[in-house]
Structures are given as structure tokens and as C-alpha cells.
Amino acid sequence: MDIILSFKCAFENDRQKNYEIRFESVLCHMHTSERFTPKMFDSYDTLVSLEESEWLDNLKILNSRDFDFWKPKHFVIYFDGSGQYQFIAREFVVSEKEVE
């Protein structure tokens, strides 16, 4: 039930780092092309957690018992050139490695 987003960042001093964001206990996910992204949620190159989420509200209505067990959160990140990624998951973990 985990999903990993992997990406590479280049810095001004020609250093590069590989990053991974592991979303744990994913219940739902969605990817939207950058041309069809209706809202950014201030998520440009930034992972945000939405406090008020219509998606979460709808999931709780569908199955409140499992919703209360998993205690999911709504995470959003937007990458220029790739679009927006949204996850309903329990939590996330970020790891990084410098590329030699």
C-alpha cells in the first residue's frame, strides 16, 4: 500500500541529489497533467498537507469506520513539466542521496 515518488534535483554547483517520497498506507492517489491542474494548493515543488479536503470528507462519508482506523491525510505536490500528484495516505517519509 506504499507508493514512492523518485526524482533528481540539480544544484548550482553541479551537485545532484536523488530524492524519494514514500507515501505510506495509500488509500487513493491521482496524477493530473500540468495542462489540466485546476488548483495548485501552494504545492509548486513543495509537498503540502491539506487541512480541509473535499476528497477526505467524501471518503469519510463512504466508510467512516475504515477512515477512522487509517486516519488518512491529503498530500499534494506539483512538479513543473510533470503535473500534480495527490495522495490520500497515512503519512510520508522523505529520503535523499547525493549523486557522485
N, CA, C and O atoms as a Tinker XYZ file with bonds, in Angstrom:
   400  protein
     1  N      0.799000   -1.195000    0.000000    73     2
     2  CA     0.000000    0.000000    0.000000    64     1     3
     3  C      0.846000    1.265000    0.000000    63     2     4     5
     4  O      0.314000    2.359000    0.194000    81     3
     5  N      2.147000    1.140000   -0.213000    73     3     6
     6  CA     3.024000    2.306000   -0.271000    64     5     7
     7  C      3.298000    2.681000   -1.722000    63     6     8     9
     8  O      3.350000    1.818000   -2.598000    81     7
     9  N      3.470000    3.969000   -1.962000    73     7    10
    10  CA     3.849000    4.477000   -3.274000    64     9    11
    11  C      5.044000    5.393000   -3.091000    63    10    12    13
    12  O      5.080000    6.205000   -2.167000    81    11
    13  N      6.040000    5.256000   -3.992000    73    11    14
    14  CA     7.249000    6.063000   -3.912000    64    13    15
    15  C      7.358000    6.965000   -5.132000    63    14    16    17
    16  O      7.258000    6.499000   -6.267000    81    15
    17  N      7.564000    8.266000   -4.896000    73    15    18
    18  CA     7.911000    9.216000   -5.953000    64    17    19
    19  C      9.414000    9.416000   -5.886000    63    18    20    21
    20  O      9.938000    9.788000   -4.836000    81    19
    21  N     10.115000    9.175000   -6.985000    73    19    22
    22  CA    11.569000    9.373000   -7.053000    64    21    23
    23  C     11.868000   10.483000   -8.040000    63    22    24    25
    24  O     11.280000   10.541000   -9.120000    81    23
    25  N     12.785000   11.364000   -7.666000    73    23    26
    26  CA    13.162000   12.450000   -8.564000    64    25    27
    27  C     14.567000   12.921000   -8.244000    63    26    28    29
    28  O     15.082000   12.685000   -7.152000    81    27
    29  N     15.181000   13.591000   -9.214000    73    27    30
    30  CA    16.553000   14.074000   -9.104000    64    29    31
    31  C     16.544000   15.592000   -9.183000    63    30    32    33
    32  O     15.839000   16.173000  -10.009000    81    31
    33  N     17.332000   16.235000   -8.318000    73    31    34
    34  CA    17.461000   17.697000   -8.328000    64    33    35
    35  C     18.901000   18.073000   -8.619000    63    34    36    37
    36  O     19.829000   17.475000   -8.075000    81    35
    37  N     19.087000   19.066000   -9.481000    73    35    38
    38  CA    20.418000   19.587000   -9.784000    64    37    39
    39  C     20.575000   20.936000   -9.082000    63    38    40    41
    40  O     19.643000   21.740000   -9.045000    81    39
    41  N     21.761000   21.172000   -8.529000    73    39    42
    42  CA    22.044000   22.410000   -7.831000    64    41    43
    43  C     23.061000   23.228000   -8.618000    63    42    44    45
    44  O     23.694000   22.715000   -9.540000    81    43
    45  N     23.219000   24.506000   -8.254000    73    43    46
    46  CA    24.088000   25.414000   -8.994000    64    45    47
    47  C     25.547000   24.965000   -9.053000    63    46    48    49
    48  O     26.237000   25.255000  -10.031000    81    47
    49  N     26.019000   24.280000   -8.053000    73    47    50
    50  CA    27.419000   23.856000   -8.015000    64    49    51
    51  C     27.616000   22.487000   -8.681000    63    50    52    53
    52  O     28.558000   21.763000   -8.359000    81    51
    53  N     26.719000   22.143000   -9.609000    73    51    54
    54  CA    26.781000   20.886000  -10.373000    64    53    55
    55  C     26.585000   19.638000   -9.522000    63    54    56    57
    56  O     26.824000   18.526000   -9.993000    81    55
    57  N     26.160000   19.806000   -8.292000    73    55    58
    58  CA    25.818000   18.637000   -7.464000    64    57    59
    59  C     24.391000   18.210000   -7.779000    63    58    60    61
    60  O     23.547000   19.026000   -8.150000    81    59
    61  N     24.146000   16.933000   -7.624000    73    59    62
    62  CA    22.802000   16.406000   -7.816000    64    61    63
    63  C     22.441000   15.543000   -6.620000    63    62    64    65
    64  O     23.301000   14.919000   -5.999000    81    63
    65  N     21.160000   15.520000   -6.313000    73    63    66
    66  CA    20.654000   14.648000   -5.259000    64    65    67
    67  C     19.443000   13.908000   -5.779000    63    66    68    69
    68  O     18.623000   14.452000   -6.519000    81    67
    69  N     19.352000   12.660000   -5.378000    73    67    70
    70  CA    18.161000   11.863000   -5.642000    64    69    71
    71  C     17.276000   11.927000   -4.402000    63    70    72    73
    72  O     17.753000   11.780000   -3.277000    81    71
    73  N     16.005000   12.143000   -4.619000    73    71    74
    74  CA    15.049000   12.186000   -3.523000    64    73    75
    75  C     13.977000   11.140000   -3.739000    63    74    76    77
    76  O     13.630000   10.803000   -4.871000    81    75
    77  N     13.463000   10.636000   -2.640000    73    75    78
    78  CA    12.311000    9.747000   -2.664000    64    77    79
    79  C     11.324000   10.228000   -1.617000    63    78    80    81
    80  O     11.696000   10.562000   -0.492000    81    79
    81  N     10.075000   10.256000   -2.005000    73    79    82
    82  CA     8.999000   10.477000   -1.043000    64    81    83
    83  C      8.190000    9.193000   -1.018000    63    82    84    85
    84  O      7.593000    8.806000   -2.023000    81    83
    85  N      8.171000    8.541000    0.123000    73    83    86
    86  CA     7.403000    7.297000    0.289000    64    85    87
    87  C      6.106000    7.639000    1.020000    63    86    88    89
    88  O      6.120000    8.055000    2.178000    81    87
    89  N      4.987000    7.455000    0.318000    73    87    90
    90  CA     3.676000    7.639000    0.929000    64    89    91
    91  C      3.256000    6.288000    1.493000    63    90    92    93
    92  O      3.199000    5.288000    0.778000    81    91
    93  N      2.966000    6.280000    2.774000    73    91    94
    94  CA     2.683000    5.025000    3.475000    64    93    95
    95  C      1.176000    4.838000    3.667000    63    94    96    97
    96  O      0.447000    5.785000    3.962000    81    95
    97  N      0.738000    3.610000    3.495000    73    95    98
    98  CA    -0.676000    3.238000    3.637000    64    97    99
    99  C     -1.560000    4.108000    2.751000    63    98   100   101
   100  O     -2.455000    4.805000    3.228000    81    99
   101  N     -1.287000    4.049000    1.455000    73    99   102
   102  CA    -2.026000    4.849000    0.478000    64   101   103
   103  C     -3.410000    4.230000    0.240000    63   102   104   105
   104  O     -3.532000    3.038000   -0.041000    81   103
   105  N     -4.435000    5.057000    0.358000    73   103   106
   106  CA    -5.798000    4.613000    0.093000    64   105   107
   107  C     -6.262000    5.045000   -1.298000    63   106   108   109
   108  O     -7.044000    4.343000   -1.939000    81   107
   109  N     -5.774000    6.213000   -1.771000    73   107   110
   110  CA    -6.134000    6.748000   -3.089000    64   109   111
   111  C     -4.976000    7.594000   -3.600000    63   110   112   113
   112  O     -4.184000    8.127000   -2.823000    81   111
   113  N     -4.895000    7.705000   -4.919000    73   111   114
   114  CA    -3.902000    8.622000   -5.493000    64   113   115
   115  C     -4.404000    9.096000   -6.852000    63   114   116   117
   116  O     -5.237000    8.453000   -7.490000    81   115
   117  N     -3.865000   10.255000   -7.281000    73   115   118
   118  CA    -4.287000   10.828000   -8.550000    64   117   119
   119  C     -3.137000   11.646000   -9.129000    63   118   120   121
   120  O     -2.430000   12.345000   -8.403000    81   119
   121  N     -2.961000   11.551000  -10.430000    73   119   122
   122  CA    -1.996000   12.384000  -11.145000    64   121   123
   123  C     -2.764000   13.187000  -12.173000    63   122   124   125
   124  O     -3.615000   12.652000  -12.883000    81   123
   125  N     -2.459000   14.487000  -12.252000    73   123   126
   126  CA    -3.106000   15.367000  -13.213000    64   125   127
   127  C     -2.032000   16.059000  -14.043000    63   126   128   129
   128  O     -1.081000   16.610000  -13.488000    81   127
   129  N     -2.171000   16.038000  -15.356000    73   127   130
   130  CA    -1.250000   16.719000  -16.251000    64   129   131
   131  C     -1.196000   18.202000  -15.908000    63   130   132   133
   132  O     -2.181000   18.787000  -15.456000    81   131
   133  N     -0.018000   18.804000  -16.132000    73   131   134
   134  CA     0.122000   20.226000  -15.811000    64   133   135
   135  C     -0.859000   21.092000  -16.599000    63   134   136   137
   136  O     -1.200000   22.191000  -16.161000    81   135
   137  N     -1.309000   20.620000  -17.734000    73   135   138
   138  CA    -2.258000   21.395000  -18.541000    64   137   139
   139  C     -3.686000   21.325000  -18.009000    63   138   140   141
   140  O     -4.544000   22.103000  -18.427000    81   139
   141  N     -3.941000   20.407000  -17.100000    73   139   142
   142  CA    -5.295000   20.229000  -16.574000    64   141   143
   143  C     -5.336000   20.290000  -15.051000    63   142   144   145
   144  O     -6.212000   19.687000  -14.429000    81   143
   145  N     -4.404000   21.005000  -14.454000    73   143   146
   146  CA    -4.362000   21.124000  -13.000000    64   145   147
   147  C     -5.212000   22.323000  -12.573000    63   146   148   149
   148  O     -4.824000   23.468000  -12.803000    81   147
   149  N     -6.364000   22.069000  -11.955000    73   147   150
   150  CA    -7.261000   23.174000  -11.625000    64   149   151
   151  C     -6.784000   24.036000  -10.451000    63   150   152   153
   152  O     -6.985000   25.250000  -10.464000    81   151
   153  N     -6.160000   23.433000   -9.444000    73   151   154
   154  CA    -5.706000   24.167000   -8.257000    64   153   155
   155  C     -4.286000   23.738000   -7.925000    63   154   156   157
   156  O     -3.929000   22.567000   -8.054000    81   155
   157  N     -3.484000   24.702000   -7.497000    73   155   158
   158  CA    -2.105000   24.376000   -7.128000    64   157   159
   159  C     -1.964000   24.062000   -5.637000    63   158   160   161
   160  O     -1.055000   23.322000   -5.261000    81   159
   161  N     -2.817000   24.591000   -4.794000    73   159   162
   162  CA    -2.753000   24.385000   -3.343000    64   161   163
   163  C     -1.399000   24.805000   -2.771000    63   162   164   165
   164  O     -0.970000   24.260000   -1.754000    81   163
   165  N     -0.711000   25.775000   -3.413000    73   163   166
   166  CA     0.638000   26.202000   -2.991000    64   165   167
   167  C      1.620000   25.030000   -2.973000    63   166   168   169
   168  O      2.514000   24.972000   -2.129000    81   167
   169  N      1.446000   24.098000   -3.914000    73   167   170
   170  CA     2.238000   22.863000   -3.900000    64   169   171
   171  C      3.347000   22.836000   -4.956000    63   170   172   173
   172  O      3.867000   21.763000   -5.261000    81   171
   173  N      3.717000   23.984000   -5.516000    73   171   174
   174  CA     4.751000   24.021000   -6.552000    64   173   175
   175  C      6.107000   23.639000   -5.949000    63   174   176   177
   176  O      6.666000   24.391000   -5.150000    81   175
   177  N      6.630000   22.483000   -6.328000    73   175   178
   178  CA     7.887000   21.944000   -5.786000    64   177   179
   179  C      7.874000   21.848000   -4.261000    63   178   180   181
   180  O      8.929000   21.870000   -3.627000    81   179
   181  N      6.698000   21.745000   -3.681000    73   179   182
   182  CA     6.554000   21.666000   -2.228000    64   181   183
   183  C      5.467000   20.660000   -1.894000    63   182   184   185
   184  O      4.374000   20.706000   -2.459000    81   183
   185  N      5.761000   19.767000   -0.993000    73   183   186
   186  CA     4.754000   18.809000   -0.543000    64   185   187
   187  C      3.910000   19.482000    0.540000    63   186   188   189
   188  O      4.436000   19.949000    1.550000    81   187
   189  N      2.613000   19.525000    0.320000    73   187   190
   190  CA     1.716000   20.145000    1.297000    64   189   191
   191  C      0.690000   19.122000    1.766000    63   190   192   193
   192  O      0.331000   18.188000    1.049000    81   191
   193  N      0.239000   19.331000    2.975000    73   191   194
   194  CA    -0.843000   18.538000    3.541000    64   193   195
   195  C     -2.059000   19.454000    3.639000    63   194   196   197
   196  O     -2.001000   20.506000    4.275000    81   195
   197  N     -3.151000   19.054000    3.012000    73   195   198
   198  CA    -4.357000   19.868000    3.035000    64   197   199
   199  C     -5.144000   19.597000    4.311000    63   198   200   201
   200  O     -5.484000   18.453000    4.611000    81   199
   201  N     -5.424000   20.646000    5.048000    73   199   202
   202  CA    -6.204000   20.507000    6.282000    64   201   203
   203  C     -7.688000   20.321000    5.976000    63   202   204   205
   204  O     -8.366000   19.518000    6.617000    81   203
   205  N     -8.181000   21.061000    5.000000    73   203   206
   206  CA    -9.576000   20.932000    4.597000    64   205   207
   207  C     -9.600000   20.323000    3.197000    63   206   208   209
   208  O     -9.131000   20.933000    2.236000    81   207
   209  N    -10.143000   19.131000    3.094000    73   207   210
   210  CA   -10.109000   18.398000    1.837000    64   209   211
   211  C    -11.475000   17.798000    1.547000    63   210   212   213
   212  O    -11.995000   16.990000    2.317000    81   211
   213  N    -12.039000   18.204000    0.429000    73   211   214
   214  CA   -13.319000   17.636000   -0.002000    64   213   215
   215  C    -13.168000   16.141000   -0.282000    63   214   216   217
   216  O    -14.081000   15.357000   -0.024000    81   215
   217  N    -12.012000   15.758000   -0.811000    73   215   218
   218  CA   -11.742000   14.340000   -1.095000    64   217   219
   219  C    -11.790000   13.524000    0.199000    63   218   220   221
   220  O    -12.427000   12.472000    0.252000    81   219
   221  N    -11.110000   14.017000    1.246000    73   219   222
   222  CA   -11.146000   13.319000    2.539000    64   221   223
   223  C    -12.561000   13.264000    3.100000    63   222   224   225
   224  O    -12.995000   12.230000    3.609000    81   223
   225  N    -13.274000   14.377000    3.005000    73   223   226
   226  CA   -14.655000   14.406000    3.504000    64   225   227
   227  C    -15.511000   13.345000    2.825000    63   226   228   229
   228  O    -16.288000   12.653000    3.483000    81   227
   229  N    -15.366000   13.217000    1.501000    73   227   230
   230  CA   -16.144000   12.215000    0.766000    64   229   231
   231  C    -15.772000   10.792000    1.159000    63   230   232   233
   232  O    -16.643000    9.929000    1.263000    81   231
   233  N    -14.486000   10.541000    1.379000    73   231   234
   234  CA   -14.059000    9.200000    1.789000    64   233   235
   235  C    -14.610000    8.845000    3.165000    63   234   236   237
   236  O    -15.003000    7.704000    3.405000    81   235
   237  N    -14.639000    9.813000    4.058000    73   235   238
   238  CA   -15.171000    9.557000    5.405000    64   237   239
   239  C    -16.661000    9.218000    5.341000    63   238   240   241
   240  O    -17.141000    8.363000    6.085000    81   239
   241  N    -17.382000    9.889000    4.455000    73   239   242
   242  CA   -18.805000    9.593000    4.288000    64   241   243
   243  C    -18.994000    8.165000    3.750000    63   242   244   245
   244  O    -19.906000    7.457000    4.178000    81   243
   245  N    -18.143000    7.748000    2.825000    73   243   246
   246  CA   -18.257000    6.418000    2.228000    64   245   247
   247  C    -18.004000    5.292000    3.222000    63   246   248   249
   248  O    -18.672000    4.259000    3.179000    81   247
   249  N    -17.024000    5.496000    4.132000    73   247   250
   250  CA   -16.654000    4.409000    5.038000    64   249   251
   251  C    -15.986000    5.001000    6.289000    63   250   252   253
   252  O    -14.761000    5.006000    6.402000    81   251
   253  N    -16.785000    5.484000    7.198000    73   251   254
   254  CA   -16.249000    6.168000    8.379000    64   253   255
   255  C    -15.449000    5.229000    9.290000    63   254   256   257
   256  O    -14.488000    5.658000    9.929000    81   255
   257  N    -15.833000    3.977000    9.351000    73   255   258
   258  CA   -15.122000    3.037000   10.229000    64   257   259
   259  C    -13.671000    2.848000    9.786000    63   258   260   261
   260  O    -12.755000    2.981000   10.597000    81   259
   261  N    -13.457000    2.538000    8.502000    73   259   262
   262  CA   -12.094000    2.371000    7.997000    64   261   263
   263  C    -11.344000    3.697000    7.966000    63   262   264   265
   264  O    -10.136000    3.731000    8.201000    81   263
   265  N    -12.041000    4.779000    7.682000    73   263   266
   266  CA   -11.423000    6.103000    7.689000    64   265   267
   267  C    -10.848000    6.401000    9.078000    63   266   268   269
   268  O     -9.720000    6.880000    9.199000    81   267
   269  N    -11.623000    6.116000   10.112000    73   267   270
   270  CA   -11.154000    6.358000   11.482000    64   269   271
   271  C     -9.986000    5.438000   11.845000    63   270   272   273
   272  O     -9.119000    5.820000   12.631000    81   271
   273  N     -9.959000    4.240000   11.283000    73   271   274
   274  CA    -8.839000    3.328000   11.536000    64   273   275
   275  C     -7.553000    3.829000   10.884000    63   274   276   277
   276  O     -6.510000    3.877000   11.536000    81   275
   277  N     -7.617000    4.207000    9.592000    73   275   278
   278  CA    -6.425000    4.604000    8.839000    64   277   279
   279  C     -5.972000    6.035000    9.138000    63   278   280   281
   280  O     -4.788000    6.350000    9.014000    81   279
   281  N     -6.915000    6.905000    9.532000    73   279   282
   282  CA    -6.599000    8.307000    9.809000    64   281   283
   283  C     -5.807000    8.950000    8.657000    63   282   284   285
   284  O     -4.724000    9.492000    8.877000    81   283
   285  N     -6.341000    8.891000    7.449000    73   283   286
   286  CA    -5.604000    9.378000    6.282000    64   285   287
   287  C     -5.514000   10.902000    6.239000    63   286   288   289
   288  O     -6.300000   11.620000    6.855000    81   287
   289  N     -4.520000   11.355000    5.484000    73   287   290
   290  CA    -4.303000   12.779000    5.221000    64   289   291
   291  C     -4.227000   12.967000    3.704000    63   290   292   293
   292  O     -3.998000   12.017000    2.957000    81   291
   293  N     -4.422000   14.192000    3.275000    73   291   294
   294  CA    -4.399000   14.520000    1.848000    64   293   295
   295  C     -3.118000   15.293000    1.555000    63   294   296   297
   296  O     -2.933000   16.406000    2.047000    81   295
   297  N     -2.234000   14.702000    0.753000    73   295   298
   298  CA    -0.948000   15.309000    0.389000    64   297   299
   299  C     -0.955000   15.679000   -1.087000    63   298   300   301
   300  O     -1.502000   14.950000   -1.915000    81   299
   301  N     -0.339000   16.826000   -1.417000    73   299   302
   302  CA    -0.292000   17.307000   -2.797000    64   301   303
   303  C      1.107000   17.842000   -3.086000    63   302   304   305
   304  O      1.704000   18.528000   -2.257000    81   303
   305  N      1.624000   17.518000   -4.283000    73   303   306
   306  CA     2.883000   18.109000   -4.756000    64   305   307
   307  C      2.762000   18.315000   -6.265000    63   306   308   309
   308  O      2.180000   17.493000   -6.973000    81   307
   309  N      3.324000   19.430000   -6.747000    73   307   310
   310  CA     3.289000   19.765000   -8.165000    64   309   311
   311  C      4.722000   19.897000   -8.672000    63   310   312   313
   312  O      5.523000   20.639000   -8.102000    81   311
   313  N      5.042000   19.176000   -9.744000    73   311   314
   314  CA     6.358000   19.263000  -10.387000    64   313   315
   315  C      6.189000   19.899000  -11.759000    63   314   316   317
   316  O      5.382000   19.435000  -12.565000    81   315
   317  N      6.946000   20.958000  -12.030000    73   315   318
   318  CA     6.907000   21.607000  -13.331000    64   317   319
   319  C      7.302000   20.590000  -14.404000    63   318   320   321
   320  O      8.330000   19.924000  -14.279000    81   319
   321  N      6.508000   20.474000  -15.432000    73   319   322
   322  CA     6.782000   19.531000  -16.510000    64   321   323
   323  C      6.175000   18.163000  -16.290000    63   322   324   325
   324  O      6.098000   17.369000  -17.227000    81   323
   325  N      5.736000   17.863000  -15.063000    73   323   326
   326  CA     5.142000   16.558000  -14.774000    64   325   327
   327  C      3.695000   16.636000  -14.328000    63   326   328   329
   328  O      2.915000   15.712000  -14.563000    81   327
   329  N      3.338000   17.723000  -13.692000    73   327   330
   330  CA     1.972000   17.878000  -13.226000    64   329   331
   331  C      1.846000   17.705000  -11.726000    63   330   332   333
   332  O      2.825000   17.762000  -10.982000    81   331
   333  N      0.616000   17.492000  -11.309000    73   331   334
   334  CA     0.299000   17.429000   -9.881000    64   333   335
   335  C      0.012000   15.992000   -9.449000    63   334   336   337
   336  O     -0.657000   15.233000  -10.150000    81   335
   337  N      0.533000   15.648000   -8.287000    73   335   338
   338  CA     0.317000   14.333000   -7.685000    64   337   339
   339  C     -0.392000   14.528000   -6.359000    63   338   340   341
   340  O     -0.008000   15.371000   -5.549000    81   339
   341  N     -1.433000   13.737000   -6.150000    73   339   342
   342  CA    -2.176000   13.808000   -4.893000    64   341   343
   343  C     -2.282000   12.412000   -4.300000    63   342   344   345
   344  O     -2.460000   11.424000   -5.013000    81   343
   345  N     -2.167000   12.356000   -2.991000    73   343   346
   346  CA    -2.219000   11.077000   -2.284000    64   345   347
   347  C     -3.091000   11.200000   -1.047000    63   346   348   349
   348  O     -3.005000   12.177000   -0.302000    81   347
   349  N     -3.923000   10.206000   -0.842000    73   347   350
   350  CA    -4.612000   10.041000    0.432000    64   349   351
   351  C     -3.859000    8.902000    1.106000    63   350   352   353
   352  O     -3.941000    7.750000    0.682000    81   351
   353  N     -3.130000    9.240000    2.157000    73   351   354
   354  CA    -2.243000    8.267000    2.802000    64   353   355
   355  C     -2.132000    8.585000    4.289000    63   354   356   357
   356  O     -2.504000    9.665000    4.747000    81   355
   357  N     -1.615000    7.623000    5.014000    73   355   358
   358  CA    -1.451000    7.838000    6.450000    64   357   359
   359  C     -0.318000    8.816000    6.730000    63   358   360   361
   360  O     -0.456000    9.702000    7.573000    81   359
   361  N      0.793000    8.663000    6.033000    73   359   362
   362  CA     1.969000    9.505000    6.303000    64   361   363
   363  C      2.925000    9.431000    5.127000    63   362   364   365
   364  O      2.696000    8.693000    4.169000    81   363
   365  N      4.011000   10.212000    5.212000    73   363   366
   366  CA     5.058000   10.152000    4.197000    64   365   367
   367  C      6.421000   10.254000    4.870000    63   366   368   369
   368  O      6.554000   10.760000    5.983000    81   367
   369  N      7.440000    9.748000    4.147000    73   367   370
   370  CA     8.827000    9.807000    4.600000    64   369   371
   371  C      9.667000   10.261000    3.413000    63   370   372   373
   372  O      9.493000    9.760000    2.303000    81   371
   373  N     10.578000   11.209000    3.639000    73   371   374
   374  CA    11.450000   11.705000    2.587000    64   373   375
   375  C     12.863000   11.187000    2.841000    63   374   376   377
   376  O     13.356000   11.229000    3.968000    81   375
   377  N     13.509000   10.700000    1.783000    73   375   378
   378  CA    14.926000   10.307000    1.884000    64   377   379
   379  C     15.683000   10.939000    0.728000    63   378   380   381
   380  O     15.121000   11.204000   -0.334000    81   379
   381  N     16.973000   11.174000    0.957000    73   379   382
   382  CA    17.797000   11.797000   -0.081000    64   381   383
   383  C     19.161000   11.153000   -0.119000    63   382   384   385
   384  O     19.658000   10.653000    0.890000    81   383
   385  N     19.775000   11.171000   -1.319000    73   383   386
   386  CA    21.121000   10.665000   -1.533000    64   385   387
   387  C     21.833000   11.609000   -2.476000    63   386   388   389
   388  O     21.268000   12.034000   -3.485000    81   387
   389  N     23.066000   11.938000   -2.153000    73   387   390
   390  CA    23.838000   12.759000   -3.065000    64   389   391
   391  C     24.386000   11.868000   -4.175000    63   390   392   393
   392  O     24.878000   10.769000   -3.918000    81   391
   393  N     24.295000   12.351000   -5.405000    73   391   394
   394  CA    24.778000   11.611000   -6.573000    64   393   395
   395  C     26.238000   11.979000   -6.783000    63   394   396   397
   396  O     26.588000   13.159000   -6.809000    81   395
   397  N     27.086000   10.974000   -6.931000    73   395   398
   398  CA    28.515000   11.241000   -7.113000    64   397   399
   399  C     28.908000   11.291000   -8.567000    63   398   400
   400  O     30.078000   11.507000   -8.882000    81   399
